[in-house]
Amino acid sequence: MFRPLRSLAAVLATALMLAGCVPMAMFASGSGSGYSGMRQDWGTYVSSKEVNAFCISPKLRFVIWEFEGKFGKKVVMNSGYRDGQHNAAAGGADNSYHTKCMAADFYIPGVPKEQLIAFAMSLDSVGGLGCYPGRSFIHVDIRDRPRGYRRPVTFSGC
């Protein structure tokens, strides 16, 4: 009699524990006027066909999911992985994290850039943050922070 109840309790406890692990990003919306005409590349909305959203490290994918979960909407990626030639044409740094599958430039339709910046600053998993005044997107990368840094390394107007 107690054995089936114990098994049921174990299954229920496991299910509840796993449910807590499901990223909130799974429930993020990709609908609305901000996504009209957008295409997807490997499940990520991209702003043009030149954007490569395939080569994204797992840690960066989790960072993107954190943004999507927080704001309840999908990101639109302006730049993901870049090969050396594309990086040079885009004016990227010689040792760009985009060439290592460790960086993404993105925005979320309807979410003010200032909110994206504030959230990025709060995430331990964001190693670098670029803000680019006059542009609608932010840059996040997952570099290791220098010793003693409690916030991301910031550049380009942050």
N, CA and C of each residue as an Amber inpcrd file, in Angstrom:
protein
   474
   0.8180000  -1.1970000   0.0000000   0.0000000   0.0000000   0.0000000
   0.8610000   1.2590000   0.0000000   1.8840000   1.3000000   0.8610000
   2.7080000   2.5000000   0.9500000   3.7000000   2.6100000  -0.2010000
   4.0790000   1.4610000  -0.7550000   5.0580000   1.4700000  -1.8430000
   4.5400000   2.2450000  -3.0620000   3.3000000   2.0110000  -3.5520000
   2.7950000   2.7910000  -4.6900000   2.6910000   4.2840000  -4.3660000
   2.3110000   4.6140000  -3.1440000   2.2200000   6.0280000  -2.7720000
   3.5940000   6.6810000  -2.7580000   4.5820000   5.9400000  -2.2830000
   5.9480000   6.4650000  -2.2580000   6.4510000   6.6800000  -3.6850000
   6.1490000   5.7370000  -4.5810000   6.5490000   5.8790000  -5.9860000
   5.8520000   7.0700000  -6.6340000   4.5760000   7.2170000  -6.3570000
   3.8220000   8.3410000  -6.8960000   4.3830000   9.6670000  -6.3770000
   4.7090000   9.7120000  -5.1100000   5.2890000  10.9260000  -4.5210000
   6.6370000  11.2430000  -5.1610000   7.4400000  10.2210000  -5.4240000
   8.7460000  10.4350000  -6.0550000   8.5800000  10.9660000  -7.4790000
   7.6320000  10.3980000  -8.2220000   7.3770000  10.8570000  -9.5890000
   6.8820000  12.2990000  -9.5760000   5.9740000  12.6110000  -8.6730000
   5.4360000  13.9620000  -8.5720000   6.5290000  14.9640000  -8.1950000
   7.3730000  14.6040000  -7.2380000   8.4720000  15.4890000  -6.8290000
   9.4380000  15.7250000  -7.9840000   9.7500000  14.6800000  -8.7330000
  10.6480000  14.8130000  -9.8820000  10.0270000  15.7070000 -10.9500000
   8.7470000  15.5180000 -11.2350000   8.0660000  16.3330000 -12.2450000
   8.0630000  17.8060000 -11.8490000   7.7920000  18.0800000 -10.5920000
   7.7940000  19.4710000 -10.1330000   9.1850000  20.0820000 -10.2180000
  10.1890000  19.2920000  -9.8840000  11.5590000  19.7900000  -9.9460000
  11.9400000  20.1020000 -11.3990000  11.6080000  19.2090000 -12.3180000
  11.9280000  19.4280000 -13.7280000  11.1400000  20.6000000 -14.3030000
   9.9160000  20.7810000 -13.8640000   9.1090000  21.9010000 -14.3550000
   9.7620000  23.2260000 -13.9980000  10.4180000  23.2800000 -12.8630000
  11.1200000  24.4980000 -12.4660000  12.3430000  24.7610000 -13.3080000
  12.8320000  23.7590000 -14.0160000  14.0280000  23.9140000 -14.8450000
  13.7070000  24.3400000 -16.2680000  12.4470000  24.2910000 -16.6510000
  12.0720000  24.6620000 -18.0090000  12.2930000  26.1610000 -18.1720000
  13.0980000  26.5660000 -19.1400000  13.3420000  27.9990000 -19.3170000
  12.0510000  28.7520000 -19.6160000  11.8840000  29.9000000 -18.9880000
  10.7070000  30.7250000 -19.2490000  10.6840000  31.1820000 -20.7070000
  11.8300000  31.1330000 -21.3590000  11.8960000  31.5460000 -22.7580000
  10.9960000  30.6920000 -23.6410000  10.6930000  29.4830000 -23.2020000
   9.8210000  28.6230000 -23.9970000   8.4450000  29.2520000 -24.1540000
   8.1050000  30.1570000 -23.2380000   6.7950000  30.7850000 -23.2730000
   6.8560000  32.1940000 -23.8550000   8.0330000  32.6110000 -24.3140000
   8.1900000  33.9430000 -24.8910000   7.4510000  34.0100000 -26.2190000
   6.8750000  35.1610000 -26.4800000   6.0820000  35.3530000 -27.6860000
   6.9320000  35.8870000 -28.8290000   6.6750000  35.3860000 -29.9930000
   7.3100000  35.9010000 -31.1980000   6.2620000  36.4780000 -32.1290000
   5.1500000  36.9270000 -31.5420000   4.0920000  37.4910000 -32.3730000
   3.9830000  38.9870000 -32.1110000   3.3120000  39.6570000 -32.9850000
   3.1370000  41.0960000 -32.8430000   3.8050000  41.8370000 -33.9810000
   3.5730000  43.1340000 -34.0190000   4.0450000  43.9410000 -35.1440000
   5.5620000  43.9770000 -35.2570000   6.2790000  43.8390000 -34.1650000
   7.7360000  43.8890000 -34.2100000   8.3730000  42.7100000 -34.9220000
   7.5980000  41.6600000 -35.1700000   8.1400000  40.4570000 -35.8000000
   7.6480000  40.2750000 -37.2330000   6.8460000  41.1980000 -37.7230000
   6.2800000  41.0940000 -39.0610000   7.3860000  41.0230000 -40.1110000
   7.3520000  39.9870000 -40.9170000   8.3260000  39.8170000 -41.9860000
   9.6670000  39.2630000 -41.5450000   9.8300000  38.9940000 -40.2700000
  11.1050000  38.4550000 -39.7700000  11.2120000  36.9800000 -40.1260000
  12.4210000  36.5370000 -40.3570000  12.6510000  35.1140000 -40.5850000
  13.3590000  34.5400000 -39.3690000  13.3340000  33.2290000 -39.2700000
  14.0090000  32.5490000 -38.1730000  15.1790000  31.7430000 -38.7100000
  16.2310000  31.7020000 -37.9150000  17.4000000  30.8840000 -38.2120000
  17.6660000  30.0610000 -36.9660000  17.4450000  28.7610000 -37.0630000
  17.6480000  27.8590000 -35.9350000  16.8580000  28.3010000 -34.7020000
  15.6040000  28.7220000 -34.9210000  14.7190000  29.0670000 -33.8200000
  14.8950000  30.4690000 -33.2710000  15.7770000  31.2540000 -33.8540000
  16.0110000  32.6260000 -33.3990000  15.5920000  33.5800000 -34.5100000
  14.8250000  34.6110000 -34.1590000  14.4830000  35.6240000 -35.1530000
  15.7450000  36.3890000 -35.5260000  15.9230000  36.6280000 -36.8110000
  17.0980000  37.3520000 -37.3040000  16.6320000  38.5130000 -38.1780000
  17.4360000  39.5840000 -38.1890000  17.0390000  40.7940000 -38.9100000
  17.3350000  40.7270000 -40.4030000  18.1960000  39.8040000 -40.8270000
  18.4860000  39.6530000 -42.2570000  19.0220000  38.2520000 -42.5250000
  19.0870000  37.8880000 -43.7970000  19.5610000  36.5500000 -44.1490000
  21.0510000  36.3720000 -43.8970000  21.7860000  37.4630000 -43.6990000
  23.2220000  37.3730000 -43.4310000  23.5340000  36.9770000 -41.9880000
  22.5350000  37.0440000 -41.1130000  22.7640000  36.7510000 -39.6940000
  22.8180000  35.2440000 -39.4860000  23.8790000  34.7660000 -38.8450000
  24.0720000  33.3460000 -38.5640000  23.7610000  33.0880000 -37.0970000
  22.6190000  32.4610000 -36.8380000  22.2280000  32.1340000 -35.4680000
  22.4830000  30.6660000 -35.1500000  23.1590000  29.9460000 -36.0530000
  23.4440000  28.5280000 -35.8240000  24.5760000  28.3450000 -34.8270000
  25.6620000  29.0610000 -35.0430000  26.8470000  28.9000000 -34.1970000
  26.7280000  29.8090000 -32.9770000  26.0260000  29.3230000 -31.9690000
  25.8670000  30.0370000 -30.7030000  26.2290000  29.0440000 -29.6120000
  27.1660000  29.4040000 -28.7680000  27.5740000  28.4930000 -27.7010000
  26.3990000  28.2570000 -26.7520000  26.3650000  27.1110000 -26.0860000
  25.2720000  26.8480000 -25.1480000  25.1290000  27.9380000 -24.0820000
  26.2290000  28.4380000 -23.5700000  26.1520000  29.4830000 -22.5390000
  25.4930000  30.7450000 -23.1000000  25.8310000  31.1220000 -24.3290000
  25.2040000  32.2920000 -24.9510000  23.7260000  32.0280000 -25.2100000
  23.3850000  30.8260000 -25.6320000  21.9770000  30.4710000 -25.8450000
  21.1940000  30.6530000 -24.5460000  21.7770000  30.2380000 -23.4130000
  21.0980000  30.4180000 -22.1260000  20.9300000  31.8950000 -21.7880000
  21.9190000  32.7210000 -22.1120000  21.7980000  34.1680000 -21.8810000
  20.6230000  34.7200000 -22.6930000  20.5310000  34.3260000 -23.9560000
  19.4250000  34.7810000 -24.8020000  18.0940000  34.3290000 -24.2100000
  18.0310000  33.0930000 -23.7500000  16.7990000  32.5990000 -23.1200000
  16.4580000  33.3980000 -21.8700000  17.4690000  33.8370000 -21.1270000
  17.1960000  34.6460000 -19.9360000  16.5180000  35.9540000 -20.3270000
  16.9810000  36.5910000 -21.3930000  16.3410000  37.8190000 -21.8680000
  14.9090000  37.5370000 -22.3120000  14.7190000  36.4610000 -23.0750000
  13.3870000  36.1330000 -23.5690000  12.4420000  35.8020000 -22.4210000
  12.9380000  35.0950000 -21.4170000  12.1140000  34.7740000 -20.2600000
  11.7570000  36.0050000 -19.4480000  12.7060000  36.8840000 -19.2620000
  12.4820000  38.1070000 -18.4790000  11.4290000  38.9960000 -19.1280000
  11.5340000  39.2070000 -20.4380000  10.6570000  40.1570000 -21.1170000
   9.4650000  39.5050000 -21.8120000   9.4300000  38.1630000 -21.8470000
   8.2900000  37.4550000 -22.4200000   8.1650000  37.5750000 -23.9300000
   9.2500000  37.9630000 -24.5880000   9.2600000  38.1210000 -26.0450000
  10.5780000  37.5980000 -26.5850000  10.5700000  37.1890000 -27.8370000
  11.7700000  36.6690000 -28.4910000  12.7120000  37.8030000 -28.8930000
  14.0080000  37.5330000 -28.8240000  14.9880000  38.5030000 -29.3130000
  15.0100000  38.4550000 -30.8390000  15.4590000  39.5470000 -31.4410000
  15.7450000  39.5980000 -32.8760000  17.2360000  39.8720000 -32.9810000
  17.9550000  38.9260000 -33.5570000  19.4120000  39.0200000 -33.6270000
  19.8420000  39.7930000 -34.8740000  20.6730000  40.8040000 -34.6490000
  21.2620000  41.5780000 -35.7550000  22.5750000  40.9760000 -36.2070000
  23.3020000  40.3610000 -35.2790000  24.5880000  39.7560000 -35.6110000
  24.8620000  38.6240000 -34.6380000  25.2430000  37.4940000 -35.1850000
  25.6220000  36.3360000 -34.3800000  27.0410000  35.9480000 -34.7470000
  27.2050000  34.7060000 -35.2020000  28.5330000  34.2590000 -35.6240000
  28.9560000  34.9970000 -36.8890000  30.2360000  35.3700000 -36.9440000
  30.8190000  35.9600000 -38.1550000  32.1240000  35.2450000 -38.4640000
  32.3240000  34.8740000 -39.7190000  33.6490000  34.3780000 -40.0920000
  34.5750000  35.5900000 -40.2050000  35.8580000  35.3530000 -40.3920000
  36.8330000  36.4370000 -40.4160000  36.5350000  37.5050000 -41.4500000
  36.1400000  37.0800000 -42.6460000  35.8530000  38.0250000 -43.7260000
  34.6340000  38.8840000 -43.3880000  33.5710000  38.2490000 -42.9130000
  32.3580000  38.9820000 -42.5410000  32.6540000  39.9290000 -41.3780000
  33.4450000  39.4690000 -40.4140000  33.7820000  40.3020000 -39.2630000
  34.5450000  41.5580000 -39.6960000  35.4960000  41.3890000 -40.6070000
  36.2600000  42.5420000 -41.1040000  35.3450000  43.5160000 -41.8480000
  34.4460000  42.9840000 -42.6730000  33.5210000  43.8360000 -43.4230000
  32.5670000  44.5860000 -42.4920000  32.2240000  43.9680000 -41.3590000
  31.3200000  44.5970000 -40.3890000  32.0470000  45.5820000 -39.4790000
  33.3720000  45.6510000 -39.6120000  34.1530000  46.5520000 -38.7570000
  34.3860000  45.9940000 -37.3700000  34.2960000  44.6720000 -37.2300000
  34.4830000  44.0280000 -35.9310000  35.9330000  44.0120000 -35.4910000
  36.1370000  43.8550000 -34.2030000  37.4840000  43.7760000 -33.6350000
  38.1920000  42.5310000 -34.1590000  39.5130000  42.5940000 -34.2290000
  40.2960000  41.4590000 -34.7350000  40.0180000  40.1760000 -33.9570000
  39.8540000  40.2840000 -32.6650000  39.6320000  39.1170000 -31.8120000
  38.1800000  39.0750000 -31.3250000  37.2450000  39.4150000 -32.2050000
  35.8330000  39.5420000 -31.8520000  35.2590000  38.2370000 -31.3000000
  34.4380000  38.3670000 -30.2810000  33.7440000  37.1970000 -29.7400000
  32.7030000  36.6670000 -30.7240000  32.3120000  37.4750000 -31.7040000
  31.4090000  36.9870000 -32.7550000  32.0790000  35.8700000 -33.5560000
  33.3920000  35.9130000 -33.7140000  34.0980000  34.8880000 -34.4930000
  34.2930000  33.6020000 -33.7010000  33.9260000  33.6240000 -32.4190000
  34.0860000  32.4550000 -31.5450000  32.7390000  31.8730000 -31.1140000
  31.6610000  32.3300000 -31.7340000  30.3010000  31.8750000 -31.3740000
  29.9370000  32.2670000 -29.9470000  30.5150000  33.3600000 -29.4640000
  30.3340000  33.7620000 -28.0670000  29.6990000  35.1430000 -27.9230000
  29.1160000  35.7050000 -28.9980000  28.5350000  37.0480000 -28.9270000
  27.3100000  37.1500000 -29.8180000  26.4080000  38.0320000 -29.4150000
  25.2220000  38.3230000 -30.2140000  24.8520000  39.7870000 -30.0360000
  24.4250000  40.4100000 -31.1220000  23.8440000  41.7460000 -31.0870000
  22.3540000  41.5450000 -31.3190000  21.5230000  42.1140000 -30.4480000
  20.0870000  41.8930000 -30.5940000  19.2710000  43.0040000 -29.9500000
  17.9790000  42.9750000 -30.2720000  16.9910000  43.8340000 -29.6220000
  15.7500000  42.9900000 -29.4060000  14.8280000  43.4980000 -28.6190000
  13.5330000  42.8440000 -28.4320000  12.4720000  43.8760000 -28.7920000
  11.6530000  43.5980000 -29.8190000  10.6360000  44.5690000 -30.2280000
   9.7460000  44.9920000 -29.0560000   9.5940000  46.2970000 -28.9090000
   8.7320000  46.8320000 -27.8580000   9.3880000  46.9820000 -26.4990000
  10.6270000  46.5360000 -26.3610000  11.3290000  46.6600000 -25.0750000
  12.3750000  47.7620000 -25.2110000  12.2870000  48.7950000 -24.3680000
  13.2790000  49.8720000 -24.4480000  14.7030000  49.3510000 -24.2410000
  15.6070000  49.8860000 -25.0180000  17.0130000  49.4770000 -24.9500000
  17.5660000  49.6280000 -23.5360000  17.1380000  50.6580000 -22.8200000
  17.6200000  50.8900000 -21.4560000  17.2850000  49.7140000 -20.5420000
  16.1190000  49.0960000 -20.7600000  15.7410000  47.9260000 -19.9580000
  16.6220000  46.7310000 -20.2960000  16.9640000  46.5710000 -21.5660000
  17.8620000  45.4800000 -21.9620000  19.2330000  45.6760000 -21.3250000
  19.7290000  46.9110000 -21.3360000  21.0340000  47.2090000 -20.7470000
  21.0180000  46.9170000 -19.2540000  19.9830000  47.3880000 -18.5610000
  19.8930000  47.1690000 -17.1080000  19.8540000  45.6800000 -16.7880000
  19.1060000  44.9110000 -17.5760000  19.0300000  43.4770000 -17.3170000
  20.3670000  42.8060000 -17.5940000  21.0210000  43.1900000 -18.6890000
  22.3370000  42.6160000 -19.0120000  23.3290000  42.8810000 -17.8870000
  23.2700000  44.0750000 -17.3050000  24.1840000  44.4220000 -16.2060000
  23.9410000  43.5470000 -14.9780000  22.7350000  43.0230000 -14.8430000
  22.3970000  42.2190000 -13.6630000  22.7580000  40.7430000 -13.8110000
  23.1040000  40.3110000 -15.0170000  23.3630000  38.8910000 -15.2620000
  24.8370000  38.5430000 -15.0690000  25.1040000  37.5840000 -14.2090000
  26.4780000  37.1250000 -14.0050000  27.0500000  36.4640000 -15.2530000
  26.1920000  35.9230000 -16.1010000  26.6520000  35.1940000 -17.2830000
  27.0550000  36.1060000 -18.4400000  26.7380000  37.3910000 -18.3710000
  27.1510000  38.3360000 -19.4130000  28.5340000  38.8530000 -19.0550000
  29.5000000  38.6090000 -19.9410000  30.8710000  39.0460000 -19.6870000
  31.1880000  40.3870000 -20.3070000  30.5640000  40.6880000 -21.4550000
  30.7890000  41.9480000 -22.1440000  29.4780000  42.5340000 -22.6210000
  29.3790000  43.8620000 -22.5800000  28.1500000  44.5510000 -22.9690000
  28.5050000  45.7930000 -23.7760000  27.9860000  45.8670000 -24.9870000
  28.1340000  47.0480000 -25.8310000  26.7800000  47.6910000 -26.0420000
  26.7200000  49.0230000 -25.9530000  25.4250000  49.7200000 -25.9820000
  25.1510000  50.5360000 -27.2430000  26.1490000  50.9670000 -27.9750000
  26.0110000  51.6290000 -29.2710000  24.9460000  52.7310000 -29.3110000
  25.2770000  53.9340000 -28.8380000  24.3200000  55.0530000 -28.8700000
  23.7640000  55.2740000 -30.2780000  22.4820000  55.5620000 -30.3370000
  21.8320000  55.8060000 -31.6210000  21.4040000  54.5510000 -32.3510000
  21.7190000  53.3840000 -31.8180000  21.3140000  52.1090000 -32.4250000
  20.2660000  51.4590000 -31.5200000  19.4700000  50.5870000 -32.0790000
  18.3770000  49.9730000 -31.3140000  18.7920000  48.7050000 -30.5790000
  19.9970000  48.2060000 -30.8280000  20.3970000  46.9080000 -30.2850000
  21.5020000  47.0350000 -29.2420000  21.7160000  45.9290000 -28.5280000
  22.8510000  45.8140000 -27.6140000  23.7080000  44.6300000 -28.0530000
  24.9400000  44.6210000 -27.5910000  25.8680000  43.5080000 -27.8140000
  26.0640000  42.8310000 -26.4700000  25.9240000  41.5120000 -26.4270000
  26.3080000  40.7570000 -25.2340000  27.2730000  39.6610000 -25.6590000
  28.2510000  39.4080000 -24.8050000  29.1370000  38.2760000 -25.0380000
  29.3910000  37.5750000 -23.7190000  29.9600000  36.3870000 -23.8290000
  30.1330000  35.5490000 -22.6380000  31.6000000  35.3600000 -22.2900000
  32.4070000  36.3850000 -22.5700000  33.8210000  36.3380000 -22.1860000
  33.9310000  36.1630000 -20.6710000  35.0770000  35.6910000 -20.2250000
  35.3510000  35.6600000 -18.7950000  35.5960000  37.0850000 -18.3340000
  34.9590000  37.4620000 -17.2490000  35.1880000  38.7940000 -16.6910000
  36.5660000  38.8550000 -16.0460000  37.2090000  40.0200000 -16.1280000
  38.4820000  40.1620000 -15.4140000  38.2740000  39.9650000 -13.9110000
  39.2970000  39.5190000 -13.2780000  39.2450000  39.2640000 -11.8380000
  38.7470000  40.5070000 -11.0950000  37.7910000  40.3100000 -10.2120000
  37.2570000  41.3960000  -9.4030000  36.0850000  42.1420000 -10.0140000
  35.7640000  41.8900000 -11.2870000  34.6390000  42.5750000 -11.9240000
  33.3270000  41.9380000 -11.4670000  32.4140000  42.7580000 -10.9920000
  31.0920000  42.2740000 -10.5930000  30.0490000  42.5260000 -11.6850000
  30.4430000  43.3120000 -12.6830000  29.5540000  43.6420000 -13.7900000
  30.2770000  43.3420000 -15.0980000  29.5380000  43.3080000 -16.1970000
  30.1920000  43.0530000 -17.4830000  31.2020000  44.1440000 -17.8430000
  32.1690000  43.7710000 -18.6530000  33.0580000  44.7480000 -19.2740000
  32.1780000  45.5360000 -20.2440000  32.1980000  46.8520000 -20.1630000
  31.3280000  47.6530000 -21.0220000  32.1470000  48.4590000 -22.0270000
  31.5300000  48.7200000 -23.1620000  32.1710000  49.4920000 -24.2220000
  31.0980000  50.0750000 -25.1220000  31.4950000  50.9410000 -26.0110000
  30.6020000  51.5490000 -27.0080000  29.3720000  52.1960000 -26.3850000
  29.6140000  53.1020000 -25.4570000  28.5300000  53.9370000 -24.9540000
  27.7380000  53.4340000 -23.7750000  28.1970000  52.4210000 -23.1060000
  27.4480000  51.9340000 -21.9280000  27.7160000  52.8080000 -20.7090000
